[in-house]
């Protein structure tokens, strides 16, 4: 939202108050409050008819400073609010003996908010002796507009500073120059709208900003004021948090400590998911034929997903299997389980008027109502549909009871679709503000479903496939990118959305392999397959056409088999990366800037990513296989052979970095390279994701420098973890373990050695 007409003028009908002078500062035990009149106070009379802006600083955690800007404080606050997990550390508050004798300061860890007490309004956020960003004379605004009252803040942008995040956004990866409204919409991936809006951004200058408002937050990122990032909310107050890094990974660690870390997901969820697709015709015979076809072609399959029409048309949701197509759901689910498959079914939080649950929900008061007390309804999506009111504990329990029946039948997880088109002309059971509930509903919806799965299946065994989200919803994984077209362009925009989401605190992300809308041509499907199986989660799903590979061509079958098996063999490595998601909030799929913040060339790259901390993936977005990608410094090692002349300058399986590279790849390949100085554990099995990862594991070592020393933990999967120490001294590499099971091995520089159990492996690199 913009308030100005150029630099000098306000837009017609806009009035603006700004802090101009500091009248007083008050130090609390761990807070600093500043009272700033909107004009200089020269004499007593200047205090009359003079508004005052109150700005309060606090520290919910080390290296995090909260800022609350207030005009009138008497307005009712019905909620909801984002949960902020406070773990205060040592807070230091310093105030001058008299105004003008120096700044007032609040310090949390290595971050300081320094407030000037004389002259124009100025707040500097300082770390390591450098100003990260600032709020200056024109930054804070208390605005009156034809649309209502607003509060805005503007934080300075430095020369060459890049802004990232703000949720899953499919436009330009770097947000500079963009106007972004944080307001969940069902707009597909080909528009400026987003399913997952998150009022959090980070920059490559060493800080992030979380605007703690569930309602619409409008961001002007170097747009209305090109030297500042502006964010505004309706009302009389604004709460935000400045989060110090210094690295992007540090910022995400602190941000997810505040708003919630992603939960652990089950090992089986990393396998290949196959769907019925959306409006296609299917019954149990169709499902069985798909599963048989995958088995006959030796393609590992882990999860089968039933989309909307597992229920009867016009009944979504009643959570009852359509008896015409699935007359024996319990028997069918048992048969799927006998084949080693998990089962996912589609749900949403809407109750169609024809559903038997509509009358029940209406009579018990479980559905959202209008101000007149009627059940809110419309005909979009499902005729006469209503919305479950998750602010009502009884409604939440009622909804969970319906899902529990499905779990008892044998369903393992849910695709929590929709949750974006939440009305604002309604009344909520607990009195919540409808404007805030629009985005916040996605959090409640997924919390309700994920929480049920954790209680019924256990921690670490719950997983959803969610589309809508906001701040904090990262705690309920997995999230997928929504409705994309079946084109190379949409494949690239999907990746941009995933990378933006990963820099917004979300650890796991997926997308519809081949695209959702339309039917991909074979080239798109095969290229997207390689990308999809090198994502955190991998699902074949479409709208009005099936996504079984033999529907495209026989090469598609080979490509899907190759990359599914590759992913299954990488499960020990992906398990390591998942541990970082859970402990630090570091996403499994990582934008290049996250792993290489000191490399200027990595700051804008949005067509490739790091899978974990060691593997670089560059999807191919062309039928002819031509791809350009950027390699940071060092000698990188290929995991897959390139199939054309463009890669022949790489030498013996390595590629020199600090440059852009262009090459061509066949459909069964893409640039997949290991980082120099990395140890990548590869499993002994490639037919399923849930196995004992340490049994028979091979530690692939790449370009280890002399003096290298690292402890490597291979997670257990379905077995026990194993710990290794890898060292290089001169031309000798030693790997030791006291708890590794028999059959583990080491590969480096073309040499391979295996061990029969705990002990030491020694490899001589020379001779």
Buried (B, 14 or more C-beta within 10 A) or exposed (E): BBBBEEEEEBBEEBEBBBBBBBBBBBBEEBBBBBBBBBBEBEEEEEEEEBBBBBBBBBBBBBBBBBBBBBBEEEEEEEBBEBBBEEEEEEBEBBBBEEBEEBBBBBBBBEBBBBBBBBEBBBBBBBBEEEBBBBBBEBBBBBBBBEEEBBBBBBBBBBEEBBBBBBBBBBBEBBBBEBBBBBBBBBBBBBEEBBBBBBBBBBBBBBBBBBBBBBBBBBBBBBBBBEEBBBBBBBBBBBBBBBBBBBBBBBBBBBBBBBBBBBBBBBBBBBBBBBBBBBEBEBBBEBBBEBBEBBEEBEBBBBBBBBBBBBBBEBBBBBBBBBEEBBEEBEEBBEBBEEEBBBBBBBBBBBBBBBBEBBEBBBEEEBBBBEEEEEBBBBEEBBBBBBBBBBBBEEBBEBBBEBBBEBBEBBBBBBBBBBBBBBBEEBBBBEEBBBBBBBBBBBBBBBBBBBBBBBEBBEEEBBBBBBBBBBBBBBBBBBBBBBBBBBBBBBBBBBBBBBBBBBBBBBBBBBBBBBBBBBBBBBBBBBBBBBBBBBBBBBBBBBBEBBBBBBBBBEBBBBBBBBBBBBBBBBBBBBBBBBBBBBEBBBBBBBBBBBBBBEBEBBBBBBBBBBBBBBBBBBBBBEBEBBBBBBBBBBBBBBBBEBBBEBBEEBEEBBBBBEEEBEBBBBBBBBBBBBBBBBBBBBBBBBBBBBBBBBBBBBBBBBBBEEEBEBEBBBBBBEBBBBBBBBBBEEEEBBBBBEEBBEBBBBBBBEEEBEBEEBEEBEBEBEE
